[in-house]
Amino acid sequence: QILIKPSCNFELEAVEDVLPSLIEQGVTVLLMSKNSDTPGIQSFSDEVEKASDDPIPRSFRSHITFKSPAVYIYTSGTTGLPKAAVVNQNRILTALAVLSSNGVVSSDVFYLNLPLYHTAGFVVGFIGTIETGSTIILKRKFSASQFWDDCRKHNVTVIQYIGEVMRYLCCAPKKDNDKDHKVRLAIGNGIRAEIWKEFLNRFGNIQIREFYASTEGNVGFLNYVGKIGAIGRVHFFHQKLFPYTLVKYDTERDEPVRDANGLCIESRKGEPGLLVSKITNLAPFSGYAQNEEQTERKRLHNVLKKGDLYFNTGDLMRIDKDNFIYFQDRVGDTFRWKGENVATTEVSDILTICDCLKEANVYGVQVPGHEGRIGMAAVTLKKEVQFDGRKIYNHVVSCLPSYARPRFIRMQSTVEVTGTFKQMKVKLVEMGFDPGRIQDPLYILDDNAKSYVPLTAQIYHAIISGSTKL
Ligand SMILES: *[C@@H]1O[C@H](CO)[C@@H](O)[C@H](O)[C@H]1NC(C)=O
């Protein structure tokens, strides 16, 4: 079935173009309005009004088990191209319990401004409010300047965040009424320790419940005790139920370190390691819909014993001497920018479609004062062509969402590869985008000029000092 919004003429036209073939394939097309002028497209709203208020007959769901797929959630994951993660009923039930297990009750007013196509916003937030019977205030798009006014207007008591949200709120100009609100609880993930402290200082006594989970992963943590910076704590029973561990990771080769017997090596206390979690009946990994290759890439064999099987979270963690767990970094083929995962292979595939570019090695670089990493590409040109900043700009803007566009381009004569032809990223990431350190020509995406323009020392310093915002 395809459901179309009536306000979106563009969508309607696109569907009308292919309507005969859709009908031939047995696809029902519905328009979210009371009537439809297009033969073959049915109206939806009047059908909803006609529908009975009675509970849906049990027979409709008699075949559903804990393992049945509940939703597919589009994720760029930690490796490769975007794919549809299969989220089964059991996972939905676990994730929607985040709100109730943190004491959200029906009298609460929950403010949600995260996208509903991600697990955090949709399952934890949206379905969580249905389950707790609380009131939900949905915001189409996050706005730092409207955030607290919205909270005051709707008497919001619980907010959901990602790290960037908390940083933006702390970076907004201070106001006298910063502490004037009824928010008592903030639930989310990705807040950094320094922002956490600043947030409490500035906005008052709000409990922060930081959790860790991924759409397709089979292990999660929740920091119940408010330990600043941690995502949770090692707990004996939790670890018995969900056997997980941290193993040493070689970031240069982009794989776990193996001993002479081919097994992984557990990290010591205080050392960073890759979080892996045993795949069991209780902690299954449902994989990606119709994508066995990507599913297999997330499975790690022979971890602590020959023949065992773990889920590779792709996240580096650290456990301190008091057993608190801290998120360190994400490995491999993705980085995060503005709260979105960017799949480097996807961006590099798109860049190399551009006429003048031969190869592109995409990675994320850190910028002071920003969460995550911003996109950068080391590229080589095809023979006998010039760098055409305008052409690359147009291509990138039409093919990639803004968070995924490489902000910096570094032109190289060759792209370095490892022995297994994996592109070398670690050195490039470390060198960043400082024209003072890098001999290769550097360019920056300039939305005013609608082109990639040379990255001068002046522009560089404006970014580092924070006077130019990215
Ligand atoms: C918020 O709370 C105040 C005081 O309790 C009340 O007067 C007001 O009507 C409430 N606003 C909403 C939108 O519920």
The ligand as an SDF file (V2000), in Angstrom:
LIG
                    3D

 14 14  0  0  0  0  0  0  0  0999 V2000
   -0.3930   24.4470   32.5340 C   0  0  0  0  0  0  0  0  0  0  0  0
   -0.4730   24.5530   33.9320 O   0  0  0  0  0  0  0  0  0  0  0  0
   -1.1100   25.7310   34.4100 C   0  0  0  0  0  0  0  0  0  0  0  0
   -0.9940   25.7780   35.9210 C   0  0  0  0  0  0  0  0  0  0  0  0
   -1.1740   24.5310   36.4970 O   0  0  0  0  0  0  0  0  0  0  0  0
   -2.5460   25.7490   33.8980 C   0  0  0  0  0  0  0  0  0  0  0  0
   -3.1870   26.9380   34.3180 O   0  0  0  0  0  0  0  0  0  0  0  0
   -2.5460   25.6800   32.3840 C   0  0  0  0  0  0  0  0  0  0  0  0
   -3.8740   25.6030   31.8910 O   0  0  0  0  0  0  0  0  0  0  0  0
   -1.7520   24.4670   31.8870 C   0  0  0  0  0  0  0  0  0  0  0  0
   -1.6070   24.5220   30.4380 N   0  0  0  0  0  0  0  0  0  0  0  0
   -1.9070   23.4940   29.6330 C   0  0  0  0  0  0  0  0  0  0  0  0
   -1.6810   23.7240   28.1730 C   0  0  0  0  0  0  0  0  0  0  0  0
   -2.3130   22.4460   30.0550 O   0  0  0  0  0  0  0  0  0  0  0  0
  1  2  1  0
  1 10  1  0
  2  3  1  0
  3  4  1  0
  3  6  1  0
  4  5  1  0
  6  7  1  0
  6  8  1  0
  8  9  1  0
  8 10  1  0
 10 11  1  0
 11 12  1  0
 12 13  1  0
 12 14  2  0
M  END
$$$$
